[in-house]
Amino acid sequence: MQNIRRWLPTVLTLLVTLLYPLAIWFGHGRVEPRLLALLLVLAAATRLPTLKINKSSRWWLAGALLLAAAAIWNNALLPLKLYPVLVNLGMLAVFSYSLYAPPSVIERMARLTDPALPAYAVAYTRRVTQVWCGFFIVNGLLALYTAGWASEAVWSLYNGVLAYLLMGILFIGEYLVRIIVKRHHRQADSRHG
């Protein structure tokens, strides 16, 4: 039961984030933006349990509430469509900061399964963190473009489907590269050992 309570906020945040673009698309023209802004408030509320332990969650919460307030105040859809931009900016900030204050985000994740990472793996995780930073920049710019200059249908398609598809492709691609890198280093170690 305690395990469920620990993971529930993460699952709720994931569900709200995944369904958000679809809800905005379905609600557009049917529901006033100020009411749709409640979805953003809900997304922000799912982050409340992490506020004490995670500084980036505080910034993200402030940004989400600011976008929701702008949507409510102006009854405008644009601030709601900027939410994926905020998510990408937040992820970029976390990942890029970890490059300047190691260990990198990817190294921290890797150490969960292998606490004694070899030097080549630390360098590799740093490179992967840089790749993710590039992804968040490109994805954030595309999210910004679709928010400002594309139809709601295109915005929803990109931010609700294509962005996640691209993220999945990057995950799978990185996993395949990681297998090759590990194999290469094992072979090199066996030749020298």
C-alpha positions in Angstrom: 0.0 0.0 0.0 2.8 2.4 0.9 4.4 1.6 -2.5 1.2 2.7 -4.3 1.1 6.0 -2.4 4.7 6.7 -3.3 4.1 6.1 -7.1 0.6 7.6 -7.4 1.7 11.2 -7.8 4.1 10.1 -10.6 1.5 8.1 -12.3 -1.0 10.9 -12.1 1.5 13.4 -13.4 2.3 11.1 -16.3 -1.4 10.6 -17.2 -2.3 14.3 -17.0 0.8 15.1 -19.2 0.0 12.4 -21.8 -3.7 13.3 -22.0 -3.3 17.1 -21.7 -2.9 17.8 -25.5 -5.8 15.6 -26.4 -8.0 17.3 -23.8 -7.1 20.8 -25.1 -7.9 19.7 -28.7 -11.2 18.2 -27.8 -12.1 21.1 -25.6 -11.2 23.8 -28.1 -14.3 25.5 -29.3 -16.5 23.6 -26.9 -15.1 24.7 -23.5 -13.8 28.1 -22.6 -10.0 28.3 -22.2 -10.5 29.5 -18.6 -12.2 26.2 -17.8 -9.6 24.2 -19.7 -7.0 26.0 -17.5 -8.2 23.7 -14.7 -6.4 20.9 -16.5 -3.1 22.8 -16.0 -3.9 23.4 -12.4 -4.5 19.7 -12.0 -1.2 19.0 -13.7 0.4 21.4 -11.3 -1.3 19.8 -8.3 0.1 16.4 -9.2 3.6 17.8 -8.6 2.8 19.1 -5.0 4.3 16.0 -3.3 7.7 16.6 -4.8 8.0 20.3 -3.9 9.9 19.7 -0.7 12.6 17.5 -2.3 12.9 19.0 -5.8 13.7 22.6 -6.5 12.9 22.2 -10.2 9.4 21.1 -9.3 8.9 24.5 -7.6 9.9 26.4 -10.7 7.8 24.1 -12.9 4.8 24.6 -10.6 5.2 28.4 -10.7 5.4 28.3 -14.5 2.3 26.1 -14.8 0.3 28.2 -12.5 1.4 31.4 -14.3 0.2 29.9 -17.6 -3.0 28.8 -16.0 -3.6 32.3 -14.6 -2.9 33.9 -18.0 -5.4 31.5 -19.6 -8.0 32.3 -17.0 -7.4 36.0 -17.0 -7.5 36.4 -20.8 -9.8 33.4 -21.5 -7.1 32.5 -24.0 -5.9 29.1 -25.4 -2.3 30.2 -26.2 -1.0 30.0 -22.6 -2.4 26.4 -22.3 -0.7 25.5 -25.6 2.6 26.7 -24.1 2.6 24.0 -21.4 4.6 21.6 -23.5 7.2 24.4 -24.0 7.4 24.8 -20.3 7.9 21.0 -19.8 10.7 21.0 -22.3 12.3 24.1 -20.7 12.1 22.4 -17.3 13.6 19.2 -18.6 16.4 21.1 -20.4 17.2 23.1 -17.3 17.4 19.9 -15.1 19.5 17.9 -17.7 21.8 20.8 -18.6 22.4 21.8 -15.0 23.5 18.3 -14.2 26.2 18.6 -16.8 27.7 21.5 -14.8 27.0 20.0 -11.4 27.7 16.3 -12.0 26.7 13.5 -11.8 24.5 14.0 -14.9 20.9 12.9 -14.8 21.6 9.9 -17.0 24.6 8.9 -14.8 22.3 9.0 -11.7 19.8 6.8 -13.5 22.5 4.4 -14.5 23.9 4.2 -11.0 20.5 2.9 -9.8 21.3 -0.4 -11.5 25.1 -0.3 -11.5 26.5 1.8 -8.6 30.1 1.1 -9.8 30.1 2.6 -13.3 33.4 2.3 -15.1 34.9 5.6 -16.5 33.8 4.9 -20.1 30.2 4.6 -18.8 30.4 7.9 -17.0 31.6 9.6 -20.1 28.9 7.8 -22.1 26.1 8.9 -19.7 27.4 12.5 -20.0 27.1 12.3 -23.8 23.6 10.8 -23.6 22.6 13.7 -21.2 23.9 16.1 -23.9 21.8 14.4 -26.5 18.7 14.7 -24.4 19.5 18.4 -23.9 19.5 18.7 -27.7 16.2 16.8 -27.9 14.6 19.1 -25.4 15.7 22.2 -27.3 14.4 20.9 -30.7 11.2 19.5 -29.1 10.6 22.7 -27.2 11.1 24.8 -30.3 8.6 22.6 -32.3 6.2 22.8 -29.4 6.5 26.6 -29.5 6.0 26.7 -33.2 2.9 24.5 -33.1 1.5 26.6 -30.2 1.9 29.9 -32.0 1.5 29.2 -35.6 -0.3 25.8 -36.2 -3.9 24.7 -35.8 -5.1 23.1 -32.6 -5.2 19.8 -34.4 -1.6 20.0 -35.5 -0.6 21.2 -32.0 -2.4 18.2 -30.4 -0.9 15.8 -33.0 2.6 16.9 -32.4 2.5 17.5 -28.7 0.2 14.5 -27.9 1.6 11.9 -30.3 4.6 12.8 -32.4 6.7 14.2 -29.5 6.2 11.0 -27.5 7.0 8.9 -30.6 10.2 10.8 -31.1 11.1 10.4 -27.4 10.5 6.7 -27.8 12.7 6.5 -30.8 15.4 8.3 -28.9 15.1 5.9 -26.0 15.3 2.8 -28.3 18.2 4.3 -30.3 20.1 5.1 -27.2 19.5 1.6 -25.8 20.8 0.0 -29.0 23.9 2.3 -29.0 24.5 1.4 -25.3 24.5 -2.3 -26.2 27.1 -1.7 -28.9 29.3 0.5 -26.5 29.2 -2.1 -23.8 30.1 -4.9 -26.2 33.0 -2.8 -27.6 34.4 -2.2 -24.1 34.0 -5.8 -23.1 35.9 -6.9 -26.2 38.6 -4.3 -25.6 38.9 -5.4 -21.9 39.1 -9.1 -22.9 41.9 -8.3 -25.4 43.9 -6.3 -22.8 43.1 -8.6 -19.9 
